[in-house]
C-alpha cells in the first residue's frame, strides 16, 4: 500500500500544534501494523548524520535546514544500525505472504529537512515507507503508536525518556559500520539477560549485597521465573519469526535460516538455572546461550559477530567493543 503526504507552511501569531494524517482513500483496509514485528529507528541511528548535526549544534536550525536542502541529493552514509535494519527488512523477501516485519522512521527532523533521509532510504532500496517527523521534539512518544518492539536512536535524551515511559529503547553507540554483503545474509542478535530480557531484580541483589548473596538468591528462586524486561517482547516476537523458519525448513531441506539469537550473560552455575526457568516459562529459547561467570564478553562476541548486541551496562559495552554494533539499554539499577 502506498501513502502520499503533502506538507505546507502555515504562519500564525500564536504557536499551534498541527497533526497531519493521510491515507489512500481507495484503500479497502488499514495497514495491520499490530500484526508485525516493528522496529522504530531514528535517522541518527540509520545514517551517518555527524556533519549535518555539527552544523545544527554550531550554527542553529536555520543553517541546518539550509545545509540539508543544499545537499538533498547527496546520499547519506550508513549509520551503525544500517546493517541490522537491512537484514531485518530482508526477512520479508523470504516470507512475501506474511510480510512479518516493519521498520518505521522516528525523527526529530521536520518533513522538509527529513526529505534527504527518505531519498537516502530510497537510494539504498530499504523498504521503509512509514515515518514520524516531529520537528525538534523527541519522537519517543510514538513508539507505542507504531507498535514498535524496539526504538533505536543515537540520541541519549530520547532513549532515556522512552525508558522512563517504560518503552523498549536503546542507545546505538558509535562504532565502525561493517556492512558485510559477502556473508549469507544471516541476522545475528545477542542480548544480555538481567536488565534487558529480564527485569533488574537479580541485578539489584548483586549491586546491593554482592555476588555470594546474588548466587544464593537466584538458587533459592531457581524455580520462579523472572519478570520480563523491556526487551522480552522483542525476543518473544523474534522467536515467533523463528517458528516461521521452522515451518519453511520442514518444507524445504535446503532453506538457509535467517535469524540466530544468543543470550550472553555474566551469570554462571548455579544462577544459570533461573535463566532457563524464565525462558521456558515465556516460551522462548535462544539458539545459543553463554554463562560466562564474569569473563569479558568480547571473547564470545568476536566469534558470534552479532549485528547488534544489547546490554544494560555501558561499561560492559565499551570494554567488549571490537567494531561490533552495541546498544545500551539504560534501564534499572545499573543506570541509576
C-alpha positions as CSV (number, residue, x, y, z in Angstrom):
1,X,0.0,0.0,0.0
2,X,1.5,3.3,-1.0
3,X,0.9,6.5,1.0
4,X,1.4,10.1,-0.2
5,X,2.0,13.0,2.1
6,X,1.9,16.8,1.4
7,X,3.4,19.4,3.7
8,X,3.0,23.1,3.6
9,X,3.8,26.2,5.7
10,X,1.3,28.0,7.9
11,X,2.3,31.1,9.7
12,X,0.3,32.2,12.8
13,X,0.8,34.7,15.5
14,X,0.4,32.0,18.2
15,X,2.0,28.5,18.4
16,X,-0.3,25.8,17.2
17,X,0.3,22.0,17.1
18,X,-0.8,20.5,13.9
19,X,-1.3,16.8,13.2
20,X,-1.5,15.7,9.6
21,X,-2.9,12.3,8.7
22,X,-3.2,10.8,5.3
23,X,-4.2,7.5,3.7
24,X,-5.0,6.2,0.3
25,X,-8.7,7.0,0.1
26,X,-9.4,4.0,-2.1
27,X,-7.7,1.5,0.3
28,X,-10.3,-1.1,1.5
29,X,-8.5,-1.7,4.8
30,X,-5.9,-0.2,7.1
31,X,-2.3,-1.5,7.3
32,X,-2.3,-4.2,10.1
33,X,0.8,-2.9,11.9
34,X,-0.3,-4.6,15.1
35,X,0.4,-7.9,13.5
36,X,4.0,-7.0,12.6
37,X,7.3,-7.2,14.4
38,X,8.1,-3.4,14.3
39,X,11.5,-1.8,14.8
40,X,11.5,2.0,15.2
41,X,14.7,3.7,14.2
42,X,15.9,7.3,14.3
43,X,17.7,8.8,11.3
44,X,20.8,9.3,13.5
45,X,21.0,5.5,14.1
46,X,20.2,4.6,10.5
47,X,22.6,7.1,8.8
48,X,25.7,9.0,9.5
49,X,24.5,12.5,10.3
50,X,27.7,13.7,12.0
51,X,28.2,16.5,9.6
52,X,24.7,18.0,9.5
53,X,24.5,17.5,13.3
54,X,27.7,19.6,13.7
55,X,26.1,22.3,11.6
56,X,23.0,22.2,13.8
57,X,25.0,22.4,17.0
58,X,27.3,25.2,15.8
59,X,25.0,27.3,13.6
60,X,21.4,26.5,14.6
61,X,18.2,25.2,13.0
62,X,18.1,27.7,10.0
63,X,21.7,26.8,8.9
64,X,20.9,23.1,9.4
65,X,17.8,23.4,7.2
66,X,19.8,25.2,4.5
67,X,22.6,22.6,4.6
68,X,20.2,19.7,4.2
69,X,18.4,21.4,1.3
70,X,21.8,22.2,-0.4
71,X,22.8,18.6,-0.1
72,X,19.4,17.0,-0.6
73,X,20.6,14.8,-3.5
74,X,23.8,13.6,-1.7
75,X,23.2,10.1,-0.3
76,X,23.9,9.9,3.5
77,X,26.5,7.4,4.7
78,X,25.4,4.3,6.5
79,X,24.9,4.5,10.3
80,X,25.7,1.9,12.9
81,X,22.2,0.4,12.8
82,X,22.1,0.2,8.9
83,X,23.4,-3.4,8.6
84,X,20.9,-4.6,11.2
85,X,18.0,-2.8,9.6
86,X,18.9,-4.0,6.1
87,X,19.0,-7.7,7.2
88,X,15.9,-7.3,9.3
89,X,13.9,-6.0,6.4
90,X,15.2,-8.8,4.1
91,X,13.1,-11.2,6.2
92,X,10.0,-10.1,4.3
93,X,11.6,-11.2,1.0
94,X,11.5,-14.8,2.2
95,X,8.0,-14.6,3.6
96,X,6.1,-12.5,1.0
97,X,2.7,-13.7,2.1
98,X,3.2,-12.9,5.8
99,X,5.4,-9.8,5.4
100,X,6.1,-10.2,9.2
101,X,8.5,-7.3,9.8
102,X,8.3,-3.5,9.5
103,X,10.7,-0.6,10.1
104,X,9.4,2.8,11.0
105,X,11.5,6.0,11.0
106,X,11.0,8.2,14.1
107,X,12.8,11.6,13.5
108,X,13.4,14.9,15.2
109,X,13.6,16.4,11.7
110,X,10.8,18.3,10.1
111,X,9.3,16.8,6.9
112,X,11.4,19.4,4.9
113,X,14.7,18.5,6.5
114,X,13.8,14.9,6.5
115,X,13.5,14.7,2.7
116,X,17.2,13.9,2.4
117,X,16.8,10.9,4.8
118,X,14.0,9.4,2.7
119,X,15.9,10.0,-0.5
120,X,18.8,8.1,1.0
121,X,16.4,5.3,2.1
122,X,15.2,5.0,-1.5
123,X,18.8,5.0,-2.9
124,X,19.7,2.1,-0.6
125,X,16.5,0.3,-1.6
126,X,15.3,0.0,2.0
127,X,11.6,-0.9,2.3
128,X,10.8,1.9,4.8
129,X,7.7,4.0,4.0
130,X,6.3,5.0,7.4
131,X,7.7,7.8,9.5
132,X,7.0,10.4,12.1
133,X,8.7,13.8,11.7
134,X,8.2,15.8,14.9
135,X,10.3,19.0,14.1
136,X,12.7,19.3,17.0
137,X,10.8,17.3,19.6
138,X,11.6,13.9,20.9
139,X,9.7,11.2,18.9
140,X,9.8,8.6,21.7
141,X,6.1,9.1,22.5
142,X,5.1,7.5,19.1
143,X,6.9,4.2,19.8
144,X,3.8,2.6,21.2
145,X,1.6,4.2,18.5
146,X,3.6,2.3,15.8
147,X,3.5,-0.9,17.9
148,X,7.3,-0.9,18.0
149,X,9.1,-3.6,20.0
150,X,12.3,-1.6,19.9
151,X,13.3,2.0,19.4
152,X,16.9,2.6,18.3
153,X,18.4,6.0,18.5
154,X,21.8,7.7,18.8
155,X,20.2,10.4,21.0
156,X,20.6,9.7,24.7
157,X,17.8,12.0,25.8
158,X,15.3,10.4,23.5
159,X,16.1,6.9,24.7
160,X,16.1,7.9,28.4
161,X,12.7,9.5,28.0
162,X,11.4,6.3,26.4
163,X,12.8,4.1,29.1
164,X,11.2,6.3,31.8
165,X,7.9,5.8,30.0
166,X,8.5,2.0,30.1
167,X,9.1,1.8,26.4
168,X,11.7,-0.6,24.8
169,X,14.5,1.6,23.6
170,X,18.3,1.6,23.3
171,X,21.1,4.0,22.5
172,X,23.2,3.0,19.5
173,X,26.8,3.6,20.4
174,X,29.4,4.9,18.0
175,X,31.1,2.1,16.1
176,X,32.6,1.3,12.7
177,X,30.0,0.4,10.2
178,X,30.7,-3.1,8.7
179,X,28.0,-4.0,6.1
180,X,29.3,-7.4,5.2
181,X,27.4,-8.0,1.9
182,X,29.5,-11.1,1.2
183,X,28.0,-13.2,4.0
184,X,24.9,-15.4,3.8
185,X,22.5,-12.7,4.9
186,X,22.0,-14.2,8.4
187,X,20.8,-11.8,11.1
188,X,22.6,-12.3,14.4
189,X,21.4,-10.7,17.6
190,X,22.9,-11.0,21.0
191,X,21.4,-10.0,24.3
192,X,22.5,-9.7,27.9
193,X,19.9,-11.2,30.3
194,X,19.5,-9.2,33.5
195,X,18.1,-5.7,32.9
196,X,17.5,-6.5,29.2
197,X,15.5,-9.7,28.7
198,X,14.6,-9.9,32.4
199,X,13.9,-7.1,34.9
200,X,16.6,-5.9,37.3
201,X,15.5,-7.9,40.4
202,X,18.6,-10.1,40.4
203,X,20.9,-7.2,39.4
204,X,19.6,-5.2,42.4
205,X,20.5,-8.0,44.8
206,X,24.0,-8.2,43.2
207,X,24.6,-4.4,43.3
208,X,23.3,-4.0,46.9
209,X,24.5,-7.3,48.5
210,X,27.3,-8.8,46.4
211,X,28.0,-11.9,44.5
212,X,27.5,-14.6,47.2
213,X,24.1,-13.2,48.2
214,X,23.2,-13.0,44.5
215,X,24.1,-16.6,43.9
216,X,22.1,-17.7,47.0
217,X,19.1,-15.5,46.0
218,X,19.0,-17.0,42.5
219,X,19.5,-20.6,43.7
220,X,16.6,-20.3,46.1
221,X,14.4,-18.8,43.4
222,X,15.6,-21.0,40.6
223,X,12.1,-22.4,40.0
224,X,10.5,-18.9,39.9
225,X,10.5,-17.1,36.5
226,X,11.8,-13.6,36.4
227,X,9.5,-10.7,35.5
228,X,10.1,-9.8,31.8
229,X,12.4,-6.9,31.0
230,X,11.8,-4.2,28.4
231,X,13.2,-6.3,25.5
232,X,11.4,-9.6,26.4
233,X,8.5,-8.9,24.0
234,X,11.1,-8.3,21.2
235,X,12.8,-11.6,22.0
236,X,9.4,-13.4,22.0
237,X,8.5,-12.0,18.6
238,X,11.9,-13.0,17.2
239,X,11.1,-16.5,18.5
240,X,7.8,-16.3,16.6
241,X,9.7,-15.4,13.4
242,X,12.0,-18.4,14.0
243,X,8.9,-20.6,14.2
244,X,8.0,-19.4,10.7
245,X,11.5,-20.5,9.7
246,X,10.9,-23.9,11.3
247,X,7.9,-24.4,9.0
248,X,9.9,-23.3,6.0
249,X,12.7,-25.6,6.9
250,X,10.3,-28.5,7.2
251,X,9.0,-27.8,3.7
252,X,12.4,-27.2,2.1
253,X,15.5,-29.0,3.4
254,X,17.7,-26.5,1.5
255,X,16.3,-23.5,3.3
256,X,19.0,-21.4,4.9
257,X,17.9,-19.9,8.3
258,X,17.9,-16.1,8.6
259,X,17.8,-15.4,12.3
260,X,20.2,-16.5,15.0
261,X,19.9,-15.3,18.6
262,X,22.2,-15.5,21.6
263,X,22.0,-14.7,25.3
264,X,25.4,-13.7,26.7
265,X,25.3,-13.3,30.5
266,X,27.9,-12.8,33.2
267,X,26.0,-15.4,35.3
268,X,27.4,-18.9,35.9
269,X,26.1,-22.0,37.7
270,X,24.1,-22.3,39.9
271,X,22.5,-18.9,38.9
272,X,22.0,-20.2,35.3
273,X,19.0,-22.3,36.4
274,X,16.7,-19.3,36.8
275,X,17.6,-18.0,33.4
276,X,16.4,-21.3,31.9
277,X,13.3,-21.4,34.0
278,X,12.4,-17.9,32.9
279,X,12.9,-18.6,29.2
280,X,10.9,-21.8,29.3
281,X,8.1,-20.0,31.2
282,X,8.0,-17.3,28.5
283,X,8.0,-19.9,25.7
284,X,11.2,-18.6,24.1
285,X,14.7,-20.1,23.7
286,X,17.8,-18.6,22.0
287,X,19.9,-20.5,19.5
288,X,22.9,-20.1,21.8
289,X,23.3,-19.3,25.5
290,X,26.5,-18.4,27.2
291,X,27.1,-18.3,31.0
292,X,30.4,-16.6,31.4
293,X,30.9,-16.2,35.1
294,X,32.4,-12.8,34.9
295,X,34.5,-13.4,31.7
296,X,34.8,-10.4,29.3
297,X,32.0,-10.9,26.8
298,X,34.3,-9.8,23.9
299,X,35.6,-13.4,23.7
300,X,32.2,-14.7,22.7
301,X,31.2,-11.6,20.7
302,X,34.3,-11.9,18.5
303,X,33.1,-15.4,17.4
304,X,29.3,-14.8,17.3
305,X,29.7,-11.4,15.5
306,X,26.3,-10.1,16.2
307,X,24.8,-7.3,14.1
308,X,23.5,-5.9,17.4
309,X,24.4,-6.6,21.0
310,X,22.1,-5.3,23.7
311,X,23.4,-4.7,27.3
312,X,22.2,-2.6,30.2
313,X,25.7,-1.6,31.4
314,X,27.6,0.8,29.3
315,X,31.0,-0.1,30.7
316,X,30.5,-3.7,29.5
317,X,29.7,-2.5,26.0
318,X,32.7,-0.2,25.8
319,X,35.0,-2.9,27.2
320,X,33.7,-5.5,24.8
321,X,33.5,-3.4,21.7
322,X,35.6,-4.6,18.7
323,X,33.7,-3.0,15.8
324,X,30.6,-4.8,17.0
325,X,27.4,-2.7,16.9
326,X,26.5,-2.0,20.6
327,X,23.1,-0.9,22.0
328,X,22.9,0.4,25.6
329,X,19.6,-0.3,27.4
330,X,19.7,2.4,30.1
331,X,17.3,0.5,32.4
332,X,17.3,-0.4,36.0
333,X,19.6,-0.1,39.0
334,X,22.7,-0.4,36.9
335,X,21.9,3.0,35.3
336,X,20.8,5.0,38.4
